[in-house]
Amino acid sequence: MGEAPRRVAITGVDGFWGRELALALAGDVGVERIVALGEKRPAFGLDRMEFVQIDLLHPMLVEVLASHGVEAVCHLGPERRGRLDEDAFQKNVLGTMHLASAAANVGARKFVYQSSIRAYGARHDNPSFIPETRRVAKGMEYPENRDLYEIERYLEEFAGKRPEVGVVVLRFAWILGPVAGTPFSRTLDLPAVPTLLGFDPHFQFIHERDVVRALAHAVRSLERGVFNVAADGVVPLSRVLRKAGKLPVPNPHPLAYGAARVLARLGIDEPFPIEVDFLRYSVVADTRRMQAEMAFEPEHSADATIESYVRRRRRRNAGRALGFLDAVGRGAERFFRRLPGSAKSLSRKKSG
């Protein structure tokens, strides 16, 4: 593949991951130009970044990539969607297909996709450490997880048919951190966290900053293939909840599955922020290829990643409590000033 790509196109620049990746690439002196693709103009600008307002299914996408001399594409996804959200399906699955094809047609040497270990599915027959050779799971409940299956199967075929493009799929562990909103952070944001009676699955995590580092590393490196990306350490759900100070609410698993189906029929697409199966079975990925072949090492351990989320939540809750107390104090002050006999009330009477 020769030298590392210098002109990089990224998607989702109006969101958290796109913004952070753009900032990371802008700090790399080897990156000459960042082409930001999206439907919404981002709220920030960079000297070496050019925004192009375009839908990934637009027929002019090839011309846009060609005119900017794009050498690598980093696609961030999939987008959260409802069960009947056909537009989001088009963007997630067909948009990825069109973007990868366009990248190949303009001679791009690299295509990086942000995936997840959720693609393996939570199954009773998962090995203790899942290698990248394990086929992705079909038939999961949540729409974006089903989209991962379609996208990954396509990229596997695409990599075989277009070997001139170095396809990299990064299957990230559960993401946590102080800022990013993710399925697991939304789980821990619940007042009480539903669990399954008799089950305590193990989880891997990756810090949001290490996600950005891994994406930037994959764009600029020469490796290709599928890589599991996770921090050091495997943590049982019960310990995660203790560290986060969260109350577990155990449910018999038939009840949890039934409740999820009923709520889904009522139009609540994600009755639980993560699929019930992941509260039942462990999904632990083998990260030896990440270390040996990708030559990447996360800076934060699993425990440190959880702590970074907990510290931010404590600061946020403390800020809310101070705001509430301040509002109560100001309200009490106004109330007492209006009472008969208060200094302000007496002064109004004397002036009258």
Secondary structure, 3 states (H helix, E strand, C coil): CCCCCCEEEEECCCCHHHHHHHHHHHCCCCCCEEEEEECCCCCCCCCCEEEEECCCCCCCHHHHHHHCCCCEEEEECCCCCCCCCHHHHHHHHHHHHHHHHHHHHCCCCEEEEEEEHHHHCCCCCCCCCECCCCCCCCCCCCHHHHHHHHHHHHHHHHHHHCCCCEEEEEEECEEECCCCCCHHHHHHCCCEEEEECCCCCEECEEEHHHHHHHHHHHHHCCCCEEEEECCCCCEEHHHHHHHHCCEEEEECHHHHHHHHHHHHHCCCCCCCCCCHHHHCCCCCECCHHHHHCCCCCCCCCHHHHHHHHHHHHHHHHHHHHHHHHHHHHHHHHHHHHHCCCCHHHHHHHHHC
